[in-house]
């Protein structure tokens, strides 16, 4: 009983500090989702509509970022590439020495590889007639992709995108290795000083679970909001 | 009647996967006339239509609009050609994420550069023209096949095309919905729209077309006025094809053969 009380006490005492990590964790996920979206869409378009060279480039990109463990990438970027880039004066406006920045870049570029494949599948699933009709009206391919293809493909991508969200959420915990004060790193440091790893890990797990639940809820709402009336396709989560 | 040739198609050859789909096809369409392409499936009717607006570029041959040959290698000329040549597809191809009105409006904004308001007004006019003034905010999935096809006609008309290409516009429709689309096409013909239409609706188009082109194996094997080709004693391919369609259709004769 005494053990339980002291464990609960340790978790309670650490709660405000660990809750503070939620902001960093949420920032990592949102930043990485955004970077992944911004790079993932053009990668997908290049993969589907590009020539042999761009297809190969995208395939190489996806292969690289899916193949190298995130932990290795974090070290590579934080201790290697970013340190090197920080010596270029023109890039001084970027927070290159920040662990958070490195983590967002790494998680974002990795997510771009995965997201590009989500979008690619969605684009491919659209009937070929959509592009034909757009072309027949005199739209350039670029206009057709912007006005006709992507608005439909992105809607179809939301269910798979929720999946990507929960994967990123878990991967974001790795950012503790380069000193980002997110939930996991705060949990570890408190656990080390209080010698109460079990309750603190449970607390961290609960927080991650909460973030997953909240994020999926938001995405589900988004999916319902942009759903095309009467359209049979409805995502399942 | 105006005798200006609007669209001239000369010696089109198209090979897909080693198979010759179009073999030296030529035709010309005068202003305000309707040419009808008839023939069995696989004859090359659809391919011919999509060669005209370069959705599937011909291997050789010339397409001229208003007397000017189109350079298919120039992106600019291609986009300009497609703006002036409307196309109606068998399976409608409405943009699924846009309402009926937005389907008609989108190219006015994105291609013609109209502002939103002007484009909306124009779109509403065109919807009214095809009898859908009361359905602007419905999505394709909420429309019947006949309504979808009428929206797609409105979408093409909004671009002020010089020629309209219709690729079996009623073939994907339930029988009871064919009539509303044919009515729209008849109105267009009466208003003097220049059209090339592939169809199996032979008796319908016989009253409107100035020429029937019978296609088989990538060639135009017969051409002439509907009255001549459909005459009972003409011995034409068109006539026997028509008789065969009637046989398949049973009581609902798709074409009447002039006696």
Interface residues (C-beta under 8 A of the other chain):
Chain A: X127 X129 X130 X132 X133 X134 X135 X136 X137 X138 X139 X140 X143 X147 X148 X151 X152 X155 X228 X229 X230 X231 X232
Chain B: X50 X53 X55 X75 X79 X80 X82 X83 X85 X86 X87 X89 X91 X92 X93 X94 X95 X96 X97 X106 X107 X110 X111 X138 X139 X140 X141 X142 X152 X155 X156 X159
